[in-house]
Amino acid sequence: MKFLKELYGAGILLFYYAKYPILIGYPALIYGMDYKSSLVMDILWVYCLALMIKDIIFKFVLKRKYCDNLSRSSK
């Protein structure tokens, strides 16, 4: 059980810091440098894209709703 928790924590840190370089760099490698496409990297790229979309939704959409509700209650 401890190993799974450590693996989960390492995965969170990896994707927190590596999602943007993977999201930008992998298409550059494929289309700009004729890198061979692999299924594992394709799945990893889609996962990083989903994480980025989640970050955008939480940062801009949900925060905007929270700020609107907060400003209405203070008036």
N, C-alpha and C positions, 0 to 999 in steps of 0.2 A: 504494500500500500504506500509506503514511504517513497519507493522508487517511482510510482505513478505520479505522486504529488510533485516530485522533483522534475520529472519529465514534463509535466503540465506547466510548471513554472518556467522551465527553460524554453518551452514552446512559446509562451506568452512574451518573454523577453526577445526571442528571436524575431517574432513577427512584429513586435512593437518597433524595433529598430531597423528591420530589414525589409519591411513591406514596400516602402517607396523606392529604394534601389532596385528591388526585384520588379516592381511594377513598371518602372521606366527603363531599366537596363535590359531586361529580357527581350522586349520587342526590338530594342536597338541592336542586340546581338543577332537576332534572327534576320531582320530585314536589312541591317546595315553591314553586318560582318559575315553573312552567310553561315551562321551557326546552325547546326542541325537541331530541329525541334524534337523534344522528347515529351512523352506523356506526363511524366512526373512533374517536370517544370511547367507544363501547360496547366496542370491542376493547381500547382503552387501559385502560379500567376493569377488564376481565377480566384483563388482563396484570398490573395492579397488585394485584388480588386474589390471583393466583397467586404473586406475589412476597411478599405478606404471609403467605400460608400457608407458603411455603418458609421464611421467617424464623422463624415460630412453631415449625415442626418442628425446625429447626436449633438454635434457642435453648433450647427446653424438652425436647423428646424426646431428641435426640442428646446434649445436655449432661448430662441426667440419667443416661443410660447410662454416659457417660464418668466421671461422679463416682462412680457406684456401683462401677464396676470399679476406680477409684483407691482408694476407701475399703476395698475388700476386700483389695487387695494390701498395704495398710499395716498390717493387723491381724496 
